Amino acid sequence: MGPGRSAPIDASARTRFLRGFRLIYLAPVLALLALSAWAFASPMGAAPDDDYHLVSIWCATGDSAVCQPGESSKTRLVPSAVLQSPCYAFYSDESAACQSRLDYTDSKLAETNRGNFVGAYPPLYYAVMSNFVGEDVLASVMAMRLFNVALFVALTSALYVLLPVSRRPALVWGWLLTTVPLGLFLLASNNPSGWAVAGVGSAWLALLGYFETPHRAKRIALGALFVLAVFMAAGSRGDSALYVVGGIGVAAIIAFENSRRFWTLAILPLIMIGVSAAYFLSARQTASGISGFSSQDAVPASTEQAAGAAANLAGFGLLAYNFLNVPSLWVGAFGGWALGWLDTPIPESVTFLALSAFIGVGFVGLSVLNGRKIFAVAGVGFVLWLLPTYVLTQGGDKVGEQVQPRYILPIMVIMGGLLVLEAGAKRFQLGRVQTVAVVIALSAANLVALHMNMRRYVTGNDVPGWNLNAGAEWFWSGAPAPMVVWGVGSLAFAGMVIIVAREMARAAAIRTVELEPQSEQAKPVATAV
């Protein structure tokens, strides 16, 4: 071969590559694009109490240049842009254009008592996020969001690879069915609730795989992912430290066997229960929850959400009211409550589509049961209903006040995974029509929710129309146009759902054939047809 000439393409090597390539390899890339679109869909400070959480991040750096002591032990001096970023909060007709008045590189500091200065929240989330704090406040905020997106996708992808094939439906459907739209909003935000959802939802499945896999290398890797997920959950919110312990209990119930191997492996989760307990007991947020959230700095529910409640409910009347209306909090995860500072209303069509997918797939999952799964589903359902009832009633609050859907979303993610969990030799499998319906419902729900979330900040909800670029008053500097972000994010999400749903159907069909009796497999094809 002469100099300067390239080697001929090895056609056989290319053919082998194409034959070995599977669409599932694209799923993490599409998930990154879809969640990144949600990260760009909201301005700085858009998640609930973000002024509190951003200040806490800036004051976790240990850098006196960005956080200095205030006049008392309960106040700090921080960059004014961090403190004033949610200038649009509570006014859904106002865009985020008010942020244009803020100087994101100004070193001038302002005093605030809104921050984690007395240990209300666990410090780990703030400490990790503080590594992204830089001179440009906006760039720092977006770096944190994209890191959270990448961390979640990496954790979920690793679990998909390492988990036994029979546990992958619980991972895939558990996330898809419970995160549209609230979960997607939180996972791509600066709010510690994103880590709470990701950590609790991942830890129990990592532990289940850790107990069940026969491969030592995979067991070690799953154990490491379990430890990471527990630290994410317990290190972000006090209540999620409690939830992750519940998730450990669920995994132990499903995998339990009275053997030396099981009890040896159980040492790791017992250690992590101790870690979670330490975080739970040290968070003052937890103490407020036990006695009710009335003493918490929390965002109250909107007037519409609290409407219809009797003004002076107390005692048994308050208990009954809360018990009967707790499902409102569950529906909130599917768009029944507004996003952001409870000021970004989501159309009822989103709630209908997302909730229908959850209920439909959940009922199919309930056809695959054994005693352990029944016990676990009943236990998680018991917590989902009675825990909010207790916390609200103890604090003298009604459903629609103080307790928000994001507080219980981590438990709902566990429930979503449990419903489709395969039990014993029974296989979970959706029919073709069911799969298509769920894919369409979730894709459409995400498309509408993402558009409405962007509309609220780009122009305010007083401006109608499908074109987000027209009359835009706010968007991230240097980012693609709003319509590009919306289009790419919506298509990426739909593509990801199609790919993983197809893969789940393919894997279920293969496992079903493998489990058929030999005599059935030996029948002539014509007889089977």
Secondary structure, 3 states (H helix, E strand, C coil): CCCCCCCCCCHHHHHHHHHHCCHHHHHHHHHHHHHHHHHHCCCCCCCCCHHHHHHHHHCCCCCCCCCEECCCCCCEEEEHHHHHCCCCCCCCCCCHHHHHHCCCCCCCEEEECCCCCCCCCCCHHHHHHHHHCCCCHHHHHHHHHHHHHHHHHHHHHHHHHHCCHHHHHHHHHHHHCCCCCHHHHHHCCCCCHHHHHHHHHHHHHHHHHHHHCCCHHHHHHHHHHHHHHHHHHHCCCHHHHHHHHHHHHHHHHHHCCCCHHHHHHCHHHHHHHHHHHHHHHHCHHHHHHHCCHHHCCCCCCCHHHHCCCCCCCCHHHHHHHHHHHCHHHHHHHHHHCCECCCCECCCHHHHHHHHHHHHHHHHHHCCCCCHHHHHHHHHHHHHHHHHHHHHHHHCCCCCCCCCCHHHHHHHHHHHHHHHCCCCCCCCCCCCHHHHHHHHHHHHHHHHHHHHHHHHHHHCCCCCCCCCCCCCCCCCCCCCCCHHHHHHHHHHHHHHHHHHHHHHHHHHHHHHHHHHCCHHHHCCCHHHHC
